[in-house]
Amino acid sequence: MSGSNIARLPPPLSAPAAVSGSSSTARPALPLPAAPAIGGKSSSHTARKAETNSKFPNPKNCVTIAVSSRVLFNMDVEQQIYEQKGMEDYLTYQVEHETEPLKPGPAFPFVKAVEEVNMRLRELYPDSEEVFDVVLMTNNHANVGLRLINSVNHYNLLVERFCMTGGNSPIGYLKAYHTNLYLSADAIKVREALDEGITSATMFSLDKVSEVPETELRVAFDGDAVLFDDEAERIFKTQGLDKFFEHEKALADQPLDHGPLKGFLEALGKLQRKFYAKGQRLECPIRTYLVTARSAASSGTRALKTLRSWGLEIDEALFLAGAPKGPMLEKIRPHIFFDDQMFHVTGASRMGTVAAHVPYGIAQRVPQKPPKHNK
């Protein structure tokens, strides 16, 4: 159950010519994953998961990912019942269908990849508490809990911590769980979490989802107003592109202030370094990407120097100089891409990338101009 303040992905925007003329096609939606079979290769995989599951790390030492039930699972039908018929019919439906697993939602592949990273970490550091910890954070009533638990068990997910608040906002619990990242389908809750200083983003259900790697977690970030503050974005939005270039050139050696996702990149880097310490830099199952509309020659220097000044690394940096991000993200195939502008979120989503909106900075206040088409 969620309130009526649901973030919905807007209809596809008109794509620039470079996108509409692309030969790339969206990959078909992934089939519904089945519960792991017993025996063969799956039994070994299940045994490794069981070993990981037997250790409950201290939340203070973990990288905690809080996901809402409507991004971990697809609950569009259930949400429609709640909105159209009310709470009692919603609860009745959930209880009547509690043995029927919910289908995967947009955060499902991300959570599965996180679990793979945990297994690799446990192989290298059996007693370490520096791993990912996934918390199901939902304002569902506890009566819905059985269906959520059954769905988690059906897919053999390692989600042991549940927070079901019975209609109250779960935002107040996020700090108690030491949350490093909160993912929700409710844009208002995401804004509330950001106001509390908690890294948050809004996720959307997609009709088509690109196939993503099962053994490597890929996370892609926009730069300004995501990893970095929106200082440069404000110059661009209010004074234009030429002033933006002048500003960035003049301040090339001055680091940008941090944005809302800096802390999550730091958390990923902390886990990456555990692999590097064992000589597994090239085999590290976490890969990070900077995908920015900045131009490398005219404004890329400041972005890279800022990351270096923070002591952070990014595995791949793509400076697109204003070109559409969707086609590049289709090649990267990240489990999640964070951007502050719905134009980019929509473009990426249209091509099958799970993109999350970060409602931060001036882009939320200045209307976005429609894209210009090449003639």
N, C-alpha and C positions, 0 to 999 in steps of 0.2 A: 504494500500500500504506500502511496505517496500522495501528496497534495496535488492540487490542480496546476501548480506552478511548474509545468513540465517544459523542459527545453526541447524544442523540436527542430530538426534540421530543416532549413528553408528549402524551397524548390531549387533545383539546379540553376545557377546563374549562367548567363550567356558566356560561353567559353571564348577566350581569345583565339584568334586564327591558328596560332601555333599549337593549341590543344585540340581544337576541333579537327584539324588536319592530320593529327597524329595517327599512325598506323597501329598504336597500342590498343588493345582491347581489354576490358575488365575481365579478370578471371572469374570463373563460375563460383558461386557461393560454396563454402565448404560444407560437406555433409555433416549431419548431426553425429558427433562422436559417440561411440558406444562405450559401455563400461568395459574396462580391460578384461581380456580373457585370462583364464587361469591356465598356466602351462606355456611351453615354448618361450619365445622371446619376451612375451608380456609378463610371464611370471617373474623373470629376473628384474624387470623394470618395476613391478609391483613390490618386490622384496626390497629394492632400494628405497622406494617411497615409504614403505613401512618402517625402515630403519630411520629415515629422516623424520618420520612422524613420531617416533618414540622419544624424541628430544624436544622439549618445550623450552625455547630460549627465553631469556629475560627481555621483555619488550624494550627496555632502555638501551639494549645493545643491538637491537634489530633495525633493519630498514622496514618500517611498517607501512604497508599499502592498505588503506581502507577503501573498500569498494561497496557501492550500494547494490542491493539485490537486482535492480533494474539495469545495471550495466554488466554484472556478472552473468545474469540470465536474461533471456528475452521474455519480458512480462507484458508485452503490448496488449494481448488479449485481456489479461487480468486487470491492467490499468484502465482499459476501456470499460470493463464491467464496473469498476469503482467509480469512474467519472459519470457513467450513465445511470447506474442503478443504486449506487451508494455503498456504504461500508458493510452493512449486514449481508447483502448479496455477494459482495466481494469475499468476505470471510467464509461464507457458505461454499462458494465455488472452490476456494483454496482447500478447504477441508475435504470436500468431495473428490478433489483431484490430487490429494497429497501423495499418493503412490505413483503419480505420473510425473516423471522428471521434466523440469523446465528445459527449454532449449537454450543453447549457449547465447550469451549476449556479446556486445562489442568488447568487453574487457576479458572475456574468457580466454582467448589465445595469449593475452598478456600474462594472465595469472598462470597458465600452463607453462609458459616460458620461464617465469619466475621460479617455479618449482624445479625445473630442470637445472637452473643455476644453483639452487639450494643443494641439490644432490651432488653436483660437481664440487661445491664448497665443502660438503660433508666428507667427501672422499679425501680431500686435501687436509681438512681441519676437523677431525671427528668431534672435538669437544668445543669448538668455537660457537659463540652465540651471535656472531656477526653474519647473519643470513637475512633473507627476506621473511617477513611475517605478514600474512594476508588476514585482514579482519573484515568480516561481512558486517557492514554498518548500515542499518536500515531502520526506517520508522514504521516498519510493519508491526502488526500485533503479534504477540508470541504464539497465537493460534496458527499463524502461517509458518511458524518455525519448523514444524515437521516436514513440510514440503520442501523448504529450503535445505534442511539437513539431508533429506532423501535425495535431492538433486546433487548436492555436494558429494554424497557417497556414491551415487550412480556413476559420476565421472571420475571417481577416485581423486578428488581434489583435496589438498592438504589445507583446508580452512577449518581451523579449530575454534577460533575466537569469533563469536557472534555478539552483536549488540542490536537488540530489537527494542525500539523505544515506544511502541504502541501509539503512534500518531504524533508524538512529540519530536521536535527536531533533534537529530543525533549530533549536531554540531558541537554541543557542549561536551560530548564524550571524546572528541577527537584528540584533544591535548592529553587526556588521561591515558589514551592508548599510545602516546608518543608518536603520533601519525606523521610520516614523512611525505605522504601523498594521499589525497582524497579524490576519488573519482565517483561522479554521480551523474544521473540523468536530469537532475533538478538544478537549473541554472541559478535559482535564488539561493539554494543551499550552498552552492559553490561560491557565490559572492559572499555569503555570510562567513564561510570558512576562510576565504582570502582576507576578509576584514579582521579575522582573528589571528592572522599571520600564518595560516596553514596552507601549504602548497596544495592547490586544488584545480580541477578542470572538469568541464562538462563533456560527457560522451553522448553519442547518438547511435541509434540503431541504423544499420545499413541494409539495403536490399542486396548489394553485392559486396563481398569481402574478398580481397586478394589472399592468396595462399601465403602464409608466413612460415619462417623456419621453426622447427620444433625444438631444436637444441641450442639456439643462440637467441638471446634477448636483444632486440634492436629497438632503440629509443631515439627518436628524432626530435630536435628542438628548433623552433624559430629563435632568432636572436633578440632583437629589440622588443621590449615589453614582455619577454618570456624568460630568457636567461639573463638579459640585461634590463636595466631600467628603461623607461620610455623617453629619456632625455632627447636622444637623436630623433626618435619618432615624432616628438612634439615639434622639433625644428622643421622636419619634412612636412608635417600636416599643416603647420601654420605659416611657414615662410617659403616652402617650395623646395624642389630638388637641388637647385644651384646653391642655396643657402645651407642645405644639409651637407653637401660636399665640402663647402668652405669650412663649416663647423667641424666636421670630422677630420679634415686635414690639419686644422689648427690645433686640435686636441688629440692628435694621433697617439701621443705618448701618455695621455692621461686616461687611466682606466675608467670605464663606465661603472656606474653604481649597479648593484645587483638587482635582478628582477625576481619574480615569484618562483621561478623554477630552478634558481641557482642551487638551492639546498638539495633538491632531488638529484641534480647532476653530481653534487658533492657526495651524496650517499652512494650513487652508482660507482663513482670513482674509488670510494673506500673499498668496495667489494672487488672492483677490478684489480686494485693493487695487491689483493690477497693472492690472485692468480699470478701476477707479475713476480711476486716474491718467491714463487715456486718455479720460476722459469717458464711460465705458460702465457706470456704476453700474446703470442700468435694464436694460442688455443683458447684464449679467454672467451667464455660464452656470453659476455656482455659487450655490446658494441653501440657506441653513441655517435650521433650525427648532428651537425649544425647545418640547417637548411634555411638560408636567409636570402631575402630580396636584395641585400646589399651587393655592391660591386666590389670585387676583390681589389682592383687597382686603386679605386678612389675612396673606399671606406672599409675595406676588409682589415687593414692593419690594426685599427683600434679594437676591433672585435677579438682578434687573435691575441693581441697584447693584453687585453683585459682578462681573458681566460688564463694566460700565463701568469699574470700578476696575482690571480687567485690561487695559483698552484694547481689548476685543473687542466686536464687534457680532454680533447675531443678526438675521436678516432678519425672521423671524416668531416670535412668542411666543404659545403657546396655554396658558392656565392653565385646567385642566379641573375644579378643585375636587372631585377624586375620581371624576369621571365616567370611563367606559371610554375608552381611547385608540384602540381599533381603528377605530371609525367616523370619527374625525377623521383618522387616518392614511390611511384609504381615500381621503379627499378630497385629502390632500396628495400622495399617491403618491410617497413618497420611494424612492430606490434602496436606502437602508438606514436602519434606525431602531435606535438603541442604548438599551437599558434594563437595569437591574440586577435586575429582578424577572421571573421566568419567567411569572408570571401575565399581565403586560403583553405579554411576548414572544409567549406563546401566543395571547392575544386578538388581537394584531395579525396574527400569522401566519395565524390562522383566516380572516381577512378578506382575505388575499392580499398583505399587506405583508411584505417581507423584513426581519425583525427579528433583531437580533444581541444575544446575552446577554453582559453585562459582569459577571463573577462577582466583585464587589467590594462591601465594606461589610457592614453588619449584616444586610441582607436575606438574605445567604447563611447566616446562623447562626440567625436567629429564624424558626421555622415560620410560614408565611403562613396567616392565617385564611381559610376559604372565603368567597367573596363572599356578601353578603346580598341576597336577592331582594325586590323590592318586591311587595307583595301587593295 
